[in-house]
Amino acid sequence: VNFMKIEKKLNLNIIIQARFNSTRLNGKILKKINNKEILLVMIERLKKFKSNIIINISKKNPDNIINFCKKNKIKYFVGSDSNVLKRYYDCATKFNTKIIVRIPSDCPLIDPKIIKKGLKLFLTKKYSYVSNIIYPTYIDGNDVEIFNYKTLKFINNKAKTKFDKEHVTTYLRRNLENFKFKNFDVNKNLSRRYRYTLDYPENFFIIRKIINKLGFYCSYTKISNFLIKNKKISKINKKYIGTMWYQKNF
């Protein structure tokens, strides 16, 4: 699959939702590791898709993230704080996006190969929704959801509850029978054993440990091997495993 051609032709964008205010770890995405903001680490890891990245910013205290985007020449969009679904829809509309790759900013160490795997499925089989979180197998911190603009428009019109508006795809995932969907997985299910999503100070500690040991561009395989071998480090996160909305039976 020639992604460069497809990205241009189909106007594919990675839309990363970001907010500065967080009750659990305030300003988390602009915290620095080795003098690099977490958000910049994420973007540089996704450098293959660099021109296709849009930061989708909450209206609540957006200035710090806007300044970061301007400084690093990254496209951005500012929208509703509570209705994240509408924010995604408005953002995709503004940038004339045909295919949306949704990644939360609290997955800074996501492996681009995982995104490519999902995209390959999405583009070759004509699905309307492809994800690795319908039945999670990847370590938490590698969330990928891919859908087309038509699907986003449909769920934006249909979702009525506060929960569905906040979590973007929960309406879709409760009504999967209405969509042509595919979940993609990894051979070894480590989703309930390890975690490197950035939500709490302990998570930041683990992400920093991973980067200091393996560098900024470490792969999913290297990170999972590191967590398996370093039980003391991986235990720090244990109490937060299974706390994400998609890991619960909503």
C-alpha positions, 0 to 999 in steps of 0.5 A: 500500500502506497500511503503517500499517494493515498494520504494525498488522494483521500485527505487522511489526517491523524487527529490528536485530541489534546487538552491542557487541563487535567485533574489527574496530571495537569499540563501532562502533554507539555511535560518534558522528558530530556528537554522535549515535550511529551506531545513533541515526542509523540509527533516526532515518532509519527514523523512518517505522517507529520504533514497529516497531523492536526492537534484537536484542542479543547477550548478550556485554557488552550493557549499553551498548546496553541503556542506549542503548535505554532512554534512547531508548525503543527496544524491545530483546531480549537473546539468544544471542551465537553462535546469532544465528538462535535470537536472532532466533527468540526475539525474534520470538516474544517480540514476537509478530512476524508479519513480520520485516524483518531489517537489520544494525546495520552498515547505518546509512545504509540508505535507508527507501525500499529497505525499502518497496520490498521490503515492497511486494513481500512484502505484495502477492505473498505471498512467504515471503522477499524480499531485495536480497542474493540477487543483490546490486546495491545498494551494500553497506550497504543489506541488507534481508531480509523473511520471515514468522514461519513461515519463521523458525521453519522455518529455526531448526529446520532449520539445524544448522551454526555458520555457518548459526546465526551468519548467520541466513538462509544455510540459507534461501539455500542451499535457495531452491527450498523457498521462494517468494522474490524478489530485488529490485534497482536499475537500476545494479549498484554492489554491487562498486564501493562500500561503506558498511557499518560494519565497519572504521575506514575505513568509519567515516571514509567514513560520517562523510564522507557525513553531513558532506557530505549530512546525516543523511537523505541518500538512496541516490541522493545517496550513490551519486552522491557516491561516484561523484564522489569517487573519492578517498573511495570508494577508501579502502574498496576493499579491503573490497568483496566481503568480506560472507558473502552476496557469497561463494559459500558 
